[in-house]
């Protein structure tokens, strides 16, 4: 039986996709809510009241990890190494969300064991509150612990 080039390409693509899905499995979910009691900071140019939550992230294996969610509120995220100071939001910053139209949240980076990471979940617009759920995806277990309130 002869396969066309297009058929071979589809088979190769399917194999690669299946391999990636096996490597990057869902490692957990995190659910919380931004409320009027939640901390706020001036996220954009030192202005506005953006509700946020800080989450400590630990991984058990070096690799590429991602956090995403499709929520009723438009979220924005930042990933920091070691700590987060809302007075200096660019200090220790590794990466941040890529904004897309819609309600999709996504932050991803290569993370290493024995390193503390801080995921800051905030809103795209100021003065917004609501519940959210994030999915953690990666090659091994991820520990997500809320910091503070």
N, C-alpha and C positions, 0 to 999 in steps of 0.2 A: 504494500500500500504506500503510495506516495503522498506526502503532505505538501501543501502549498507553503510558500514563504509566510503568508499571512497566518496560516494555521500554526506554524511553528512559533511565530511571534506571540500569538495569543497563549500558547502553551507555556512559553518562557515567562511571559508577563504574569500568568496565573501562578506559576511556581514561585516567582519572586514575591508576589503579593502574599501568598500563603506563608512563605518563610518569614516575612516581616511581621505578619499577624501573630505568628507563634513566638517571635522574639519580643514584640512589644504588646504585651497583654495588659488588660485592665487589672490594675493592682489595688484599686480601692476607690471609694467615693468619700466625699466630704460635704456635709450639709450644714448650713448655718443661716443666719439672718442678720442683715444690717438694719438696726433700729434707731430710734431717736437717742438711745443711750450709747450707741456705738461711737467710738472715737471718730473725730473728723480732723482733716488737715487741708491746707490750701494746695491741692495737687497741681494745678495749672498756673504757672507764673506767679506763685505765691498768693493766689486769690481763690476764693470759693470755699465752700464747706463740703468736702467730699468724705462721705462715710467710708470707713475701711476696717478691715480685719487683718491681723497678722497671724500667719500659720507657720510653725516651725516644720521644716522638711528634712528628713533623714533617709538616705538610701542604703541598701545592703550590698549594692554592686555598682561599680562604675558603669556609666552608660547614658544613653539619651532618654530623657524622661519628658513627659508633657502633661500639662494640666489643662483640661478643657471643660466646657459646659455650655449648655444652651438654656438660658434662663429667661424668666419673665422681665428681669431688669437688665439693662445694658451694663455689663461689667468691664472693668479694665484691670490688668494685673501687672505686677512687677515682681521680679525674682532677685533677691539679694544674697550675697555671701556673708556669713557671720552675723550681721545685724542690720536693722533698719532704724534710722532716725528721721522722723517726719520733718524735722527742721532742716535736714540736709538730704533730700530725696535722691540725689544723684550719687551719693557716697555708697560704695559697695554694690552698686547696681550691676547686675549681670545682663539682664534682658527684660523686655517688657512686651505687653500684648501688641499684636499687629491688629489695628482696628479694621474691622470689616463691617459692611452694612448688615444690619440685623442684630441678633442678640447672642452671637457666638463668642465665647471667651476662649482664648488659647495662649498659653505661655509654655515654651519648651526650651530645654538646654541640656548640655552634657553635664551630669552631676557625678561627684566622686564620694566614695565612702569616707567616713571620719571628718566630714565637713558639714557644718550647720548651714542650712539655707533658710531664708525667710521669704515666704510667698505673701505678698500684700495683695489682697483682693479689695478693690474699691469700685466706685461707680464711674461710668464715663461722664455723666452729667452731675452737677452739684445738687445737694439736698435730696437725693433719691435714697429710698429705703426699700427693703424687701428681702425675701429669702432667696437662697441660691444653692446649687449643688454643683460640685466639681468632680470630674473623673481624673484619676491619676493613672497614667499609662507609662509602662517602662519594662525593662528586662528582668526586674526583680522587685521585691517588696519595698514599699514606701511607707514611712511613718509620717502622719500629718497630725500635729497637735496645735490647737489654738493657743496663742500667747495672750496673756492678759485677761481682760473681762470676758 
